[in-house]
Amino acid sequence: MLKKGLFLATAGTLLLGLCFGRNAMSYVKTTVNKVSETVKNNVSIGYELDRARQMIKDLAPEIRHNMQLIAKEEIQVQQFEKRVVQADKTLSRDREEILRMKAVLDQNPGAQTLEFGNRNYPVHRVNVDLANRFKHYKKADETSFNLRKVLDARQRTLAAAREKLNSMLAAKQQLEVDVENLEARLKMVEVAQTTSEFDFDDSHLSRTKELINDINTRIEVSARLLDVQTDFHARIPLELPEEMEDISDQITEYFTTDGIEEEGDASIATESLASQLSLH
């Protein structure tokens, strides 16, 4: 099975080499990137948020481990500080003793013995002891100097580690807030999408409203016409109409004036008609 897989892989590589030549690897990388991008775009946002939340949780063990390292380093630095302080005390004491012995030697240049601690010591022995003390002091002073350099470096490293830890904690909290904000925005988008999916057909409602408005208009028109007619018949006349005047006077006036003229016109018309008939 393994041999078959190796054979297929080799055959595929050779085929790509034959088809695309030197550009085969670029085609492969481009295809892989396209496939990866397509797969990533098809993953739901909710799933990606869950993955981000899980990645934030995965930071906790690393942060806890760094906190343990920092706590351990703090203890070691404190112990180292005590060591440096003790070395400084020893150096200070040794320095005082060396200067004291030197002062005694300087004050007694021709003495054969010198007294220290209620005991007498030969000057030769005092000189040898003083030389050994001074040699040891110089080495201890150099060691103390190096210890202080180490202590300073460890303190700076510890401060940087604390700052890094605080930055990680702040970044973790910010990531948690960012995820919560993104989740809230996603819910708002989902609610908006759900609302937009509701397709209400309000055309029937609009037609019904239009019909009701038409009916209302017709009723208003009928009511206004009825009001006008009622108002017209209900009026009381304030003056007598012309037809109600004295009809006898009208007839007398009509026939006594215009009637005479009409009789003359009628006789003339009769004579004209008779003459026309005689000619025929």
C-alpha positions as CSV (number, residue, x, y, z in Angstrom):
1,M,0.0,0.0,0.0
2,L,2.9,2.3,0.9
3,K,4.6,1.5,-2.4
4,K,1.5,2.2,-4.3
5,G,1.1,5.6,-2.6
6,L,4.8,6.5,-3.4
7,F,4.3,5.4,-7.0
8,L,1.2,7.6,-7.4
9,A,3.0,10.5,-5.8
10,T,6.0,10.1,-8.1
11,A,3.8,9.7,-11.1
12,G,1.9,12.8,-10.2
13,T,5.1,14.8,-9.8
14,L,6.4,13.7,-13.1
15,L,3.1,14.5,-14.8
16,L,3.1,18.0,-13.4
17,G,6.7,18.4,-14.5
18,L,5.9,17.4,-18.0
19,C,2.8,19.6,-18.3
20,F,4.1,22.8,-16.6
21,G,7.9,22.4,-16.5
22,R,9.6,24.7,-14.1
23,N,6.3,26.4,-13.2
24,A,4.8,23.2,-11.8
25,M,5.5,24.2,-8.1
26,S,3.9,27.7,-8.6
27,Y,0.8,26.0,-10.1
28,V,0.6,23.6,-7.1
29,K,1.0,26.4,-4.6
30,T,-1.6,28.5,-6.3
31,T,-4.0,25.6,-6.4
32,V,-3.4,24.8,-2.7
33,N,-3.9,28.5,-1.7
34,K,-7.1,28.7,-3.8
35,V,-8.5,25.6,-2.2
36,S,-7.6,26.7,1.3
37,E,-9.2,30.1,0.7
38,T,-12.4,28.5,-0.7
39,V,-12.6,26.2,2.3
40,K,-12.0,29.0,4.7
41,N,-14.7,31.2,3.1
42,N,-17.2,28.3,3.3
43,V,-16.8,28.0,7.0
44,S,-19.5,29.7,9.0
45,I,-18.7,32.8,11.0
46,G,-20.2,31.2,14.1
47,Y,-17.8,28.3,13.8
48,E,-14.9,30.7,13.4
49,L,-16.0,32.6,16.5
50,D,-16.1,29.3,18.5
51,R,-12.6,28.5,17.2
52,A,-11.3,31.9,18.2
53,R,-12.9,31.5,21.7
54,Q,-11.2,28.1,22.0
55,M,-7.8,29.5,21.0
56,I,-8.2,32.2,23.7
57,K,-8.8,29.4,26.2
58,D,-5.7,27.6,25.0
59,L,-3.7,30.7,26.0
60,A,-4.5,30.0,29.7
61,P,-2.0,27.1,30.2
62,E,0.8,29.1,28.6
63,I,0.0,32.1,30.7
64,R,-0.1,29.9,33.8
65,H,3.2,28.3,33.0
66,N,4.8,31.8,32.5
67,M,3.3,32.9,35.8
68,Q,5.0,29.9,37.5
69,L,8.3,30.7,35.9
70,I,8.1,34.4,37.0
71,A,7.2,33.4,40.5
72,K,10.2,31.0,40.7
73,E,12.5,33.7,39.2
74,E,11.2,36.2,41.8
75,I,12.1,33.8,44.6
76,Q,15.6,33.2,43.1
77,V,16.2,36.9,42.6
78,Q,15.2,37.6,46.2
79,Q,17.7,34.9,47.3
80,F,20.3,36.4,45.0
81,E,19.7,39.8,46.4
82,K,20.3,38.5,50.0
83,R,23.5,36.9,48.8
84,V,24.8,40.1,47.3
85,V,23.8,42.0,50.4
86,Q,25.7,39.5,52.6
87,A,28.7,39.7,50.3
88,D,28.7,43.5,50.6
89,K,28.6,43.2,54.4
90,T,31.6,40.8,54.3
91,L,33.5,43.1,52.0
92,S,32.8,46.1,54.2
93,R,34.0,44.2,57.3
94,D,37.1,42.9,55.5
95,R,37.9,46.4,54.3
96,E,37.7,47.8,57.8
97,E,40.0,45.0,59.1
98,I,42.5,45.5,56.3
99,L,42.7,49.3,56.9
100,R,43.0,48.7,60.6
101,M,45.9,46.4,60.3
102,K,47.6,48.7,57.8
103,A,47.1,51.6,60.2
104,V,48.8,49.6,63.0
105,L,51.7,48.7,60.8
106,D,52.1,52.3,59.6
107,Q,52.0,53.6,63.2
108,N,54.7,51.1,64.4
109,P,57.4,51.0,61.6
110,G,60.2,49.5,63.7
111,A,58.2,47.1,66.0
112,Q,58.9,43.4,66.1
113,T,55.5,42.4,67.3
114,L,52.1,43.9,67.1
115,E,49.1,43.4,69.3
116,F,45.7,42.4,67.9
117,G,42.9,41.1,70.2
118,N,45.0,41.2,73.3
119,R,47.6,38.9,71.6
120,N,51.0,39.8,70.2
121,Y,51.9,38.7,66.7
122,P,55.2,39.0,64.9
123,V,55.3,41.7,62.3
124,H,56.3,39.3,59.5
125,R,53.2,37.2,60.2
126,V,51.0,40.3,60.3
127,N,52.4,41.4,56.9
128,V,51.7,37.9,55.5
129,D,48.2,37.9,56.9
130,L,47.5,41.4,55.7
131,A,48.7,40.5,52.1
132,N,46.4,37.4,52.1
133,R,43.5,39.4,53.4
134,F,44.0,42.0,50.7
135,K,44.3,39.4,48.0
136,H,41.1,37.7,49.2
137,Y,39.4,41.1,49.4
138,K,40.2,42.0,45.8
139,K,38.8,38.7,44.6
140,A,35.7,39.0,46.8
141,D,35.3,42.6,45.5
142,E,35.5,41.4,41.9
143,T,33.0,38.6,42.7
144,S,30.6,41.0,44.3
145,F,30.8,43.3,41.3
146,N,30.0,40.4,39.0
147,L,27.2,39.3,41.3
148,R,25.7,42.8,41.1
149,K,25.9,42.7,37.3
150,V,24.1,39.3,37.3
151,L,21.6,40.6,39.8
152,D,20.9,43.6,37.7
153,A,20.5,41.5,34.5
154,R,18.1,39.1,36.3
155,Q,16.1,41.9,37.7
156,R,15.8,43.5,34.2
157,T,14.8,40.1,32.8
158,L,12.3,39.6,35.5
159,A,10.8,43.1,34.9
160,A,10.6,42.3,31.2
161,A,8.9,39.0,31.9
162,R,6.4,40.7,34.2
163,E,5.7,43.2,31.5
164,K,5.3,40.5,28.9
165,L,2.9,38.6,31.2
166,N,0.8,41.7,31.8
167,S,0.7,42.3,28.0
168,M,-0.4,38.8,27.4
169,L,-3.1,39.1,30.1
170,A,-4.3,42.4,28.6
171,A,-4.3,41.0,25.1
172,K,-6.2,38.0,26.3
173,Q,-8.8,40.2,27.9
174,Q,-9.0,42.4,24.8
175,L,-9.5,39.3,22.6
176,E,-12.3,38.1,24.8
177,V,-14.0,41.5,24.5
178,D,-13.4,41.5,20.7
179,V,-15.0,38.0,20.4
180,E,-18.0,39.2,22.5
181,N,-18.4,42.3,20.3
182,L,-18.1,40.2,17.1
183,E,-20.7,37.7,18.4
184,A,-23.1,40.6,19.2
185,R,-22.6,42.1,15.7
186,L,-23.2,38.7,14.2
187,K,-26.5,38.3,16.1
188,M,-27.6,41.7,14.9
189,V,-26.8,40.8,11.3
190,E,-28.6,37.5,11.7
191,V,-31.7,39.3,13.1
192,A,-31.6,41.7,10.2
193,Q,-31.3,38.9,7.7
194,T,-34.2,37.1,9.3
195,T,-36.3,40.3,9.1
196,S,-35.5,40.8,5.5
197,E,-36.6,37.2,4.7
198,F,-40.2,38.0,5.7
199,D,-42.0,38.7,2.4
200,F,-45.4,40.2,3.2
201,D,-47.7,40.7,0.1
202,D,-49.6,43.9,1.1
203,S,-51.1,44.4,-2.4
204,H,-54.5,43.0,-1.3
205,L,-54.3,45.2,1.8
206,S,-53.7,48.2,-0.4
207,R,-56.6,47.3,-2.7
208,T,-58.9,46.9,0.3
209,K,-57.9,50.4,1.6
210,E,-58.5,51.9,-1.9
211,L,-61.9,50.3,-2.0
212,I,-62.8,51.7,1.4
213,N,-61.7,55.1,0.3
214,D,-63.8,54.9,-2.8
215,I,-66.9,53.9,-0.8
216,N,-66.2,56.7,1.6
217,T,-66.0,59.2,-1.3
218,R,-69.2,58.0,-2.8
219,I,-71.0,58.3,0.6
220,E,-69.7,61.8,1.0
221,V,-70.8,62.8,-2.5
222,S,-74.3,61.4,-1.9
223,A,-74.5,63.1,1.5
224,R,-73.5,66.5,0.0
225,L,-76.1,66.2,-2.9
226,L,-78.8,65.4,-0.4
227,D,-77.9,68.4,1.7
228,V,-78.0,70.7,-1.4
229,Q,-81.4,69.4,-2.5
230,T,-82.9,69.7,1.0
231,D,-81.6,73.2,1.3
232,F,-83.0,74.2,-2.1
233,H,-86.6,72.9,-1.4
234,A,-86.6,74.2,2.1
235,R,-86.0,77.9,1.1
236,I,-88.9,80.4,1.8
237,P,-89.4,82.9,-1.2
238,L,-89.1,86.4,-0.1
239,E,-90.4,88.0,-3.4
240,L,-93.4,87.0,-5.7
241,P,-92.3,85.4,-8.9
242,E,-93.0,87.1,-12.1
243,E,-95.4,84.4,-13.2
244,M,-97.6,85.2,-10.2
245,E,-98.2,88.9,-11.2
246,D,-101.6,90.0,-12.5
247,I,-102.1,88.0,-15.6
248,S,-105.1,90.0,-16.8
249,D,-103.0,93.1,-17.1
250,Q,-100.4,91.3,-19.0
251,I,-102.9,90.0,-21.6
252,T,-104.6,93.4,-22.1
253,E,-101.3,95.1,-22.5
254,Y,-100.1,92.5,-25.0
255,F,-103.1,92.5,-27.3
256,T,-103.8,96.3,-27.2
257,T,-100.3,97.2,-28.5
258,D,-98.6,94.3,-30.3
259,G,-101.9,92.8,-31.3
260,I,-102.9,95.7,-33.7
261,E,-99.6,95.6,-35.5
262,E,-100.0,91.8,-35.9
263,E,-103.5,92.3,-37.5
264,G,-102.1,94.7,-40.1
265,D,-99.3,92.4,-40.9
266,A,-101.8,89.6,-41.3
267,S,-104.0,91.4,-43.8
268,I,-101.0,92.4,-45.9
269,A,-99.9,88.8,-46.0
270,T,-103.4,87.7,-47.1
271,E,-103.5,90.1,-50.0
272,S,-100.1,89.1,-51.2
273,L,-101.0,85.5,-51.2
274,A,-104.3,86.1,-53.2
275,S,-102.4,88.0,-55.9
276,Q,-100.0,85.2,-56.3
277,L,-102.9,82.7,-56.7
278,S,-104.6,84.8,-59.4
279,L,-101.4,85.0,-61.5
280,H,-101.3,81.3,-61.6
